[in-house]
Amino acid sequence: MKYKAILLSAVILAAALVGGCSSGGSGNTKASDTPQSSAAEESAVQQSEEESSVEQSNAEQSTETSDESSAESQPAGTPVDASWFNDAVFIGDSVTLKLSYYADNGDLGETVFLCAGSLGYNNSLWDIDHEDNVHPVYNGEKVTIFDGVERLKPKKIFVMMGMNDIGLYGVDDTIDAMKTVTDKLAEKCPDSVIYIESVTPMVSNSSLGDLNNDNIRAFDEKLKEVCAEKGYKYLDVYSAVSDENGDLVYEYCGDPPTDDNPNGMGLHFTDEGCKIWADYLKANVQ
């Protein structure tokens, strides 16, 4: 009996030791230490998760700050690529017509030009069958600028007219016609962004009746006010191509009055002037 009792005690002890190993305890770990160790491990895991969450949050904030800093550090007037103008239409008179010839080199992408000599805000409102109409030609057919944009459905519409209106109708009446024209363009293409380009200057001492730099500047000031009122983007091309006196830079003019050509109009552009114009547009459209 004594032997059996000793043997039974040994079996119980062995079972206890095996149970201890299978439960993950170590031979020298006290039973009372086990719950404290588990609590410490859980606390460590929780702390690690909290620290990881904080680090992730800080990383996200750092990324956002970096993105904001990058955006803020982007210099104003960074030029757009020429392809930005692929979905644009330019409307204008003979001044913009010269730009269209220059743009054949791809400097303004694949933009479409609806231009014609003598086109203005007033006569652009004439019917297509008006006997004196000067509407532009698109795909071999004369179209009004309104029919043109309706067919093309551009995302951007650039308008520069007024040179042929100011001398005939005066500043205020030309502004009234401009409002009518741009309202109608917006009606035809409600999803298009409208950019209004200022009328550009003439070279020094040039004038054609009431068309002179003083009246052009007065018109442009009113044009800027209309743009602010209606939400159009105003582009001050005048300042980009004028000298310190407010006249068209002589080298940018393709038809200055000279002894050999006293009837030079003093308002059309050279390729050099068109490049300055195009560069200004690319740097200021956004």
Backbone torsions as a table, in degrees:
resi	resn	phi	psi	omega
1	MET	NA	-42.4	178.9
2	LYS	-62.4	-38.5	-178.9
3	TYR	-66.7	-41.3	180.0
4	LYS	-65.3	-37.6	179.5
5	ALA	-64.2	-42.2	178.9
6	ILE	-63.0	-43.4	-179.4
7	LEU	-63.4	-42.1	178.6
8	LEU	-62.6	-40.3	177.0
9	SER	-62.1	-39.1	180.0
10	ALA	-65.1	-41.8	179.6
11	VAL	-62.7	-43.8	179.4
12	ILE	-61.5	-42.9	179.4
13	LEU	-62.8	-43.2	179.5
14	ALA	-62.9	-41.5	179.4
15	ALA	-62.4	-38.9	178.8
16	ALA	-64.0	-40.7	-180.0
17	LEU	-66.5	-42.8	178.8
18	VAL	-62.8	-42.7	178.2
19	GLY	-59.8	-37.8	178.9
20	GLY	-64.2	-41.4	-179.5
21	CYS	-68.1	-42.7	-177.1
22	SER	-68.3	-22.3	178.1
23	SER	-88.1	3.1	173.9
24	GLY	93.0	0.8	180.0
25	GLY	-76.5	155.9	177.9
26	SER	-101.0	161.2	-176.2
27	GLY	-61.8	-30.4	-177.4
28	ASN	-105.2	13.0	178.5
29	THR	-92.6	128.7	177.9
30	LYS	-73.3	148.0	179.5
31	ALA	-59.8	-37.9	-178.6
32	SER	-70.7	-17.2	179.8
33	ASP	-81.5	-23.4	-172.5
34	THR	-61.1	-51.7	178.8
35	PRO	-61.4	-37.3	177.9
36	GLN	-62.8	-39.7	179.9
37	SER	-65.9	-41.9	179.3
38	SER	-62.6	-42.4	178.7
39	ALA	-62.1	-40.0	180.0
40	ALA	-65.4	-41.4	179.7
41	GLU	-64.5	-44.7	178.4
42	GLU	-60.4	-40.3	179.4
43	SER	-64.2	-39.8	180.0
44	ALA	-65.6	-41.6	179.0
45	VAL	-62.2	-44.4	-179.9
46	GLN	-61.3	-43.4	-179.6
47	GLN	-64.2	-39.4	179.8
48	SER	-63.7	-41.7	178.8
49	GLU	-64.0	-41.1	179.3
50	GLU	-63.9	-42.7	179.6
51	GLU	-64.6	-39.7	178.8
52	SER	-62.6	-41.1	179.0
53	SER	-63.4	-42.5	179.4
54	VAL	-63.6	-43.0	-179.9
55	GLU	-63.0	-41.0	178.9
56	GLN	-63.4	-42.5	179.2
57	SER	-62.3	-44.1	178.6
58	ASN	-62.6	-38.3	-179.7
59	ALA	-65.2	-41.8	178.6
60	GLU	-63.9	-42.7	178.4
61	GLN	-63.3	-38.4	-179.6
62	SER	-64.8	-40.2	178.9
63	THR	-64.3	-43.9	179.1
64	GLU	-61.9	-44.0	179.6
65	THR	-62.5	-40.6	180.0
66	SER	-63.8	-42.3	179.0
67	ASP	-63.1	-43.7	179.8
68	GLU	-63.5	-42.7	-180.0
69	SER	-63.2	-39.1	179.4
70	SER	-63.4	-42.3	179.6
71	ALA	-65.1	-41.8	-178.8
72	GLU	-68.3	-30.5	-176.7
73	SER	-82.3	-10.5	177.5
74	GLN	-64.4	119.1	-175.3
75	PRO	-64.1	140.8	177.5
76	ALA	-64.4	145.5	178.9
77	GLY	78.0	20.9	176.0
78	THR	-65.3	123.4	-173.8
79	PRO	-64.7	142.1	172.1
80	VAL	-81.1	162.0	176.7
81	ASP	-74.1	155.8	-179.9
82	ALA	-56.9	-31.8	-178.7
83	SER	-65.7	-15.6	177.9
84	TRP	-59.1	-26.0	-176.7
85	PHE	-91.3	5.3	-176.9
86	ASN	-61.3	-27.5	-178.9
87	ASP	-108.9	31.4	-178.1
88	ALA	-113.6	155.6	172.9
89	VAL	-126.8	132.7	176.2
90	PHE	-104.9	127.5	178.2
91	ILE	-113.3	129.5	-179.1
92	GLY	-175.3	-176.3	-178.4
93	ASP	-98.3	-153.0	-176.6
94	SER	-66.3	-22.9	177.3
95	VAL	-66.5	-47.6	178.2
96	THR	-72.0	-27.2	176.0
97	LEU	-59.4	-40.2	176.2
98	LYS	-63.1	-39.4	177.3
99	LEU	-61.3	-35.4	-179.8
100	SER	-65.0	-36.4	177.4
101	TYR	-66.4	-43.4	178.3
102	TYR	-61.8	-39.5	-174.8
103	ALA	-71.0	-4.3	174.6
104	ASP	-60.3	-20.0	179.1
105	ASN	-79.5	1.0	177.8
106	GLY	87.9	6.2	-176.3
107	ASP	-66.1	-20.1	176.0
108	LEU	-121.1	34.1	176.3
109	GLY	63.1	-140.9	-177.1
110	GLU	-106.5	31.7	-179.5
111	THR	-59.6	151.3	179.0
112	VAL	-103.1	139.0	179.4
113	PHE	-111.2	124.9	171.3
114	LEU	-109.8	84.5	-172.9
115	CYS	-130.0	155.1	176.2
116	ALA	-158.6	144.6	175.8
117	GLY	-60.3	138.1	178.7
118	SER	73.5	4.0	177.7
119	LEU	-68.7	140.1	179.4
120	GLY	-145.8	178.0	178.7
121	TYR	-62.8	-38.5	-176.8
122	ASN	-73.1	-53.1	-175.5
123	ASN	-76.2	-11.8	174.3
124	SER	-69.6	-15.2	179.0
125	LEU	-87.7	-7.2	178.9
126	TRP	-68.4	153.7	175.8
127	ASP	-66.6	158.1	-177.5
128	ILE	-64.1	-26.2	-178.3
129	ASP	-96.4	10.6	176.1
130	HIS	-61.2	133.5	-173.3
131	GLU	-63.0	-26.3	-179.0
132	ASP	-106.6	18.3	-174.2
133	ASN	-64.4	147.4	178.3
134	VAL	-124.3	36.8	-177.2
135	HIS	-65.2	152.0	-179.3
136	PRO	-71.5	165.1	178.8
137	VAL	-107.8	131.2	176.6
138	TYR	-130.1	124.1	-177.2
139	ASN	53.0	41.2	175.9
140	GLY	79.0	6.6	-177.6
141	GLU	-127.7	136.4	175.6
142	LYS	-70.3	132.6	179.1
143	VAL	-138.3	153.2	169.5
144	THR	-74.6	158.9	179.4
145	ILE	-63.5	-25.9	-179.0
146	PHE	-74.5	-43.1	175.2
147	ASP	-66.3	-36.1	180.0
148	GLY	-61.3	-49.9	-178.7
149	VAL	-69.7	-30.2	178.5
150	GLU	-65.7	-35.4	177.7
151	ARG	-73.9	-42.3	-173.9
152	LEU	-79.2	-29.7	-178.6
153	LYS	48.3	56.8	-179.3
154	PRO	-73.1	156.6	174.4
155	LYS	-83.5	-21.7	-178.5
156	LYS	-135.0	135.0	177.9
157	ILE	-123.4	121.2	178.0
158	PHE	-105.4	129.3	-178.3
159	VAL	-124.3	125.7	170.1
160	MET	-135.9	99.5	174.8
161	MET	-139.3	174.4	-179.4
162	GLY	123.6	-25.0	179.9
163	MET	-59.1	-36.5	-179.0
164	ASN	-90.2	-0.4	-178.6
165	ASP	-104.2	-39.0	-170.6
166	ILE	-56.9	-46.3	-178.5
167	GLY	-69.5	-26.8	-177.3
168	LEU	-90.6	-39.4	-171.4
169	TYR	-115.6	-10.7	-176.9
170	GLY	84.8	168.4	-173.9
171	VAL	-65.7	-50.5	-172.8
172	ASP	-66.6	-44.4	179.5
173	ASP	-66.1	-33.1	177.6
174	THR	-67.8	-38.2	176.4
175	ILE	-62.7	-41.5	178.3
176	ASP	-61.1	-42.8	178.8
177	ALA	-66.0	-37.2	178.5
178	MET	-60.5	-42.0	178.8
179	LYS	-62.1	-42.7	179.5
180	THR	-63.1	-44.4	-179.1
181	VAL	-63.8	-48.5	-176.5
182	THR	-69.8	-33.1	174.8
183	ASP	-61.9	-41.2	-178.8
184	LYS	-69.8	-37.4	176.2
185	LEU	-63.6	-42.1	178.9
186	ALA	-64.8	-33.5	178.2
187	GLU	-69.1	-40.7	179.8
188	LYS	-70.5	-36.2	-177.5
189	CYS	-130.7	74.8	-175.1
190	PRO	-64.0	-21.0	-178.8
191	ASP	-94.7	0.8	-179.2
192	SER	-86.0	146.2	171.6
193	VAL	-88.7	128.6	-177.6
194	ILE	-100.7	124.8	176.9
195	TYR	-110.7	125.7	178.6
196	ILE	-106.8	118.7	178.2
197	GLU	-91.9	137.6	176.6
198	SER	-63.7	153.9	169.9
199	VAL	-68.4	138.8	-176.7
200	THR	-87.6	160.2	-175.5
201	PRO	-78.5	170.1	173.1
202	MET	-103.7	160.7	177.6
203	VAL	-68.7	164.2	-175.8
204	SER	-53.9	138.0	176.4
205	ASN	65.3	18.1	176.7
206	SER	-99.2	146.1	174.6
207	SER	-164.8	151.0	175.7
208	LEU	-128.9	86.9	-173.9
209	GLY	64.9	-122.9	-179.9
210	ASP	-84.4	-0.5	175.7
211	LEU	-86.0	105.8	179.0
212	ASN	-150.5	173.2	-174.3
213	ASN	-65.5	-32.0	177.7
214	ASP	-62.5	-46.7	-180.0
215	ASN	-71.6	-32.8	176.7
216	ILE	-63.9	-43.7	179.3
217	ARG	-65.2	-39.4	178.3
218	ALA	-63.0	-40.6	178.6
219	PHE	-64.9	-44.5	-178.3
220	ASP	-63.1	-35.4	177.3
221	GLU	-63.1	-42.8	178.2
222	LYS	-69.5	-34.7	177.5
223	LEU	-61.1	-42.5	178.9
224	LYS	-62.5	-38.8	179.1
225	GLU	-65.6	-40.9	178.8
226	VAL	-63.6	-41.0	179.7
227	CYS	-61.9	-41.7	178.2
228	ALA	-64.4	-36.8	-179.1
229	GLU	-70.7	-40.1	-173.8
230	LYS	-98.7	-6.4	178.1
231	GLY	83.6	21.6	175.6
232	TYR	-85.0	154.5	175.7
233	LYS	-84.5	118.9	-178.9
234	TYR	-93.7	131.5	-179.5
235	LEU	-118.3	115.4	-174.9
236	ASP	-87.0	71.2	179.1
237	VAL	-65.6	-30.1	179.1
238	TYR	-50.6	-52.1	-177.0
239	SER	-65.3	-30.6	-177.1
240	ALA	-70.0	-25.4	-174.6
241	VAL	-117.1	8.4	-178.3
242	SER	-100.6	157.5	177.5
243	ASP	-91.5	-170.7	-175.9
244	GLU	-65.0	-17.7	178.7
245	ASN	-96.2	0.3	-179.3
246	GLY	84.6	11.8	177.4
247	ASP	-98.7	158.7	175.7
248	LEU	-61.2	130.6	177.2
249	VAL	-55.2	128.8	-171.3
250	TYR	-57.2	-40.8	-178.1
251	GLU	-68.1	-16.6	179.2
252	TYR	-88.8	-6.5	-174.8
253	CYS	-96.3	129.6	-179.3
254	GLY	-93.2	-10.0	-178.6
255	ASP	-140.9	55.1	179.3
256	PRO	-71.6	147.4	174.5
257	PRO	-64.2	132.3	178.3
258	THR	-138.2	173.4	177.2
259	ASP	-60.9	-36.2	179.9
260	ASP	-78.9	-24.3	-178.4
261	ASN	-137.7	70.4	-176.2
262	PRO	-64.3	-17.2	-179.2
263	ASN	-94.5	11.7	177.0
264	GLY	-57.1	134.7	-174.2
265	MET	-74.9	-25.9	176.1
266	GLY	70.8	29.2	-176.8
267	LEU	-140.0	-10.9	178.8
268	HIS	-88.8	164.2	-168.8
269	PHE	-106.0	154.1	166.7
270	THR	-88.8	173.0	175.3
271	ASP	-61.8	-36.3	178.5
272	GLU	-61.5	-43.4	178.2
273	GLY	-65.3	-39.4	178.9
274	CYS	-64.2	-35.2	178.3
275	LYS	-64.8	-43.0	177.4
276	ILE	-61.4	-42.1	178.6
277	TRP	-60.8	-51.0	-179.0
278	ALA	-62.4	-40.8	179.0
279	ASP	-63.4	-39.2	177.6
280	TYR	-62.2	-44.9	179.4
281	LEU	-60.2	-47.0	-177.3
282	LYS	-63.0	-28.7	-178.4
283	ALA	-88.4	-9.7	-171.8
284	ASN	-128.8	3.1	-177.6
285	VAL	-75.4	-18.6	-178.9
286	GLN	-114.4	NA	NA
